[in-house]
Amino acid sequence: MAASTTICLDPKIKEMLASLKTHPQESYNSVVERLVNMAIDPEPLSEETIKRIEEGLEEIKKGRYYTEEEIAAELGLE
């Protein structure tokens, strides 16, 4: 038998959890487990990827980017 614990929830949160049940008999434990699994990224970003994202954001701040319209025009898609 699994261990159990009691937690205090705001009634609005309990209602929200209830609305997330996939079927009426699903336990709150299953709902919370599903939410936790969705929140945890099994493949977090690498340092290299984070660095490249930061570099890209800096380029955008400096105005070095093309709009979707400019790219479409350059590729003759308009």
Secondary structure, 3 states (H helix, E strand, C coil): CCCCCCCCCCHHHHHHHHHCCCCCCCCHHHHHHHHHHHHCCCCCCCHHHHHHHHHHHHHHHCCCCCCHHHHHHHCCCC
